[in-house]
Every structure is written in C-alpha cells, then in structure tokens.
Amino acid sequence: MMENLLPRKIETAEQLKAFNPYLLADDGDYDEADYEGVNEGVLNLAYDLLDSGGKRWRPVLGMMFAECFGRDI
C-alpha cells in the first residue's frame, strides 16, 4: 500500500522521522519541525500527481529526471 511508503499526512515527530530520517541533523528537533510545510509542500503535491492518474505524473516524472541529469527543460 502506498501509504506505507508515502504517508498522506504527517502529524507527529515520529511520523516525520520515519518518513525522512535525514530531514534534520542528528541533533535536530523533530518536535519543532514544520509538519504543515511537509504536508503542503511534499505530500499533498505527490498525492495530487498520483491520484490524477498516469497521464499526468509520468510526463512530470520524466521532466524531473531530465532536469536531474542536466537537461534544460
């Protein structure tokens, strides 16, 4: 199930650390992190693409990979 890899919403420090243990330094305080920023800036966008079907996210994913490999899109 997709929610095991990519949660729909993060509400606790434990959820955030499980989602991305490298988000903050080892001494970082996950309790003070911006959960709403992660939800709005990452999770909501990811699920908007995934929920819309393959005809929208495949081209976006292709463009993202192209940019990662130095192509100017």
Secondary structure, 3 states (H helix, E strand, C coil): CHHHHCCCCCCCHHHHHHHCCCCCCCCCCHHHCCHHHHHHHHHHHHHHHHHCCHHHHHHHHHHHHHHHCCCCC
